[in-house]
Structure formats: structure tokens, C-alpha cells
Amino acid sequence: MQITRERVSAWTKEGALVALILFQAACTSLFVADVFDDIKEAGHITLHLNIELFANIGLIAGIAVEAVVLWKLLRRQAMADRALSAAQGAMAELMVEQFRNWGLTAAEADVASFTIKGFTIAETADLRGSSEATVKSHLNAVYRKAGVSGRAQLVSVFVEELFHGPIRADATLQQAIVK
């Protein structure tokens, strides 16, 4: 398992919240024990003890609310992570299928993927271990086969797919229909 900055950050925040809740629970148990000791010593409940008792009830309620909110947030985060993972997988499948429909070579598909992800020509060349001229050549072939005029239209083909449904065989036609 690779440890990313986001994972460590999230774990630290979650761990800190759990530690805070446990610390509050320990303090509350001490305060409650103190109230019961004071009641035994006084033999009856005074105004001061009532105030302490209500303060402890407030602490207990606060701890319960914090625990429930934390639990719900963790569940919501887990659901969002699953949805994002599914969307990423769907996007990857969509790209592979469309690259196949366009008849891209493996190198062209690789360059197209980097382009859609936002990498510059120089970054793509560096990542692929090829020259910028080679990347530009592949990109021109991708644009021609996809029927688009540049990077923005290439990306918009996939964005439109996510918003409006299946990609048309001719991306230029799809662009005209959407406008």
C-alpha cells in the first residue's frame, strides 16, 4: 500500500478527532465521579452540584454528538472515495474504448492520455522518454483521427461524454451538435 500525503493527512485528522473524543470521555468520567463524591460528602444535592451535574450532561451529549458526526463524515468520505474510484475507472474505460474506435496506435493513445490528463508536450515527452517532436507528431495524428482541432476539443469530447452520453464517431460532428 502506497502512503500518500492525502492518506496521512486524513488519517492524522481522523486520529486526532478520535483521540480528542476519548480524552473528553475520560475527563467527563472524572467529573461525573467528582459530582457523586460531592453528593456523598454533602448528603444532599445543592445548587452547585446541580450545575456540575448539568455541565457533565452537556459534556456527555457533546461527546455523543461528536462521535456521531465523525462516524457520518467517515461514512460519507468512504462513499465519496468509492464513487470517485468508480468514475476514474469509467473514465479510463471510456478513453480506452474511444481510442480503439479512433484507431489510435499504442503510442498515440499514450500521448492522448497524457494530454487529456493535462500534461504539457514537454512533460509528456519526458515521461515517455521521447522527443517533443515525436509527441507533437503523435498529437497531430490523434487530433486528425479524433476529428478535433486541438487539446481543448480533445478533452471536451470526454467531458461531453460524461455530461451528455455516448461519444459520436466523429468528434467534430458532436461538437457542432452540442453548440
HELIX and SHEET records of a PDB file:
HELIX    1   1 ARG A    5  ALA A   42  1                                  38    
HELIX    2   2 LEU A   47  TRP A  102  1                                  56    
HELIX    3   3 ALA A  106  ILE A  116  1                                  11    
HELIX    4   4 ILE A  121  ARG A  128  1                                   8    
HELIX    5   5 GLU A  132  ALA A  146  1                                  15    
HELIX    6   6 ARG A  151  HIS A  164  1                                  14    
HELIX    7   7 ALA A  171  VAL A  178  1                                   8    
END                                                                             
